[in-house]
């Protein structure tokens, strides 16, 4: 009942919320490229400020925009440590067996850490400000050129959007069934690993059953309303990309270019 | 006292933009052997209250006492609670999972420490109590039963533990009239045998027939609490809370408007018919 998914869409009216989803998604890809291309301190200053401005424009509470980052802190720590300790360098500061600490290692660790954090924040902002269905439509329209090499884009996108739509439903159902079985005396949290594994069938069986039932019902309902799929599928509204979208893309591309040529 | 609820409050997703209060300062108590109905418009906090009372959500503010014990106290043994409190959720048939009805009904008895023979007896008792043919269904897959039979099998699974208190969430939804009648009869019988029953429902007719006391929840607050006849008597207030009353109560109201002297705390047809007959005899020709 209380499960708020990480990165689940939060309604809003900020610039980031209103931006065309296609522009947001392609911009997201460009910015990931920019983050990976960034290699110098000056370059990082530019990239970080660019991403922070985007996060600020989304008007999301900072603790939500960085939610997954904070949850993964232990993981980051380990990644950083591994890089610092095991990066092979010509000029070690300190060496003991295979453990080598060097300026290069620390730089490499910081580099990887920054990249992961920045990409996480970017993807948070993307999914927090874009309704899943708009995101799916954007991915579909970006994939549409693949049609010419025989990819069934319409079907793929229908499958994706149905799957995305059913995630909250399935989560709610899982919650309901878990509660119901707990009330009957099932123990999901306590006990040894083996006990917990034994506790799964009462949870999984009903969920699978209902997922199949739902899929069946949905298929019948779609056919009953004349769904034929494939090339017969049309969109409710197909609009050209607005100027603001192109502008945002241009900015992202400019950042990429700067990282390649300037730094 | 079976249940004592003291100043219970609950807020969903506290500290996020999606924060929503579900319950605010709700207090009441329910004695042993009572049959209490809970009504409320969608989103009034019924489900939350039910989850809190069954110990399925921790209570952040307020206390829930069951048989005098705080169920949120540290060190309270939840498995004891599961044995004395049965909970039947909406569409309970979705929780059936075992390969046979017999195994499914026995699920709650797994950790009870009863012998195999005792468990078998309990299962047989439970299956027969809900009105299913034990020898026919025990080896059958629960998924092969009809809709109404599945509901009964799920109820049998809750009853097999022989709980002292039973909480039900919308138990009559999706049942045909016969199935509904049979379920209500079963509940009234269990209650007569001493079980405390708490039934959350939108179905005013069912509550009017079975429940003796009614709680009304409105926007997270306890809006009314009293004998069901009294609560139903004020139809305007019920309408303000977005709720209807039982058809028998409505009929009594209409008859009174036509000048027939029928008491206005009628909730079920069992009360309505004799009342109408008495009124017709006493008042001469209508």
Interface residues (C-beta under 8 A of the other chain):
Chain A: X1 X2 X4 X10 X61 X64 X173 X176 X177 X179 X180 X181 X182 X183 X184 X185 X186 X187 X201 X202 X205 X206 X209 X210
Chain B: X12 X13 X16 X17 X18 X47 X48 X51 X54 X56 X57 X79 X82 X83 X85 X86 X87 X89 X92 X94 X95 X96 X97 X107 X108 X110 X111 X143 X157 X158 X161
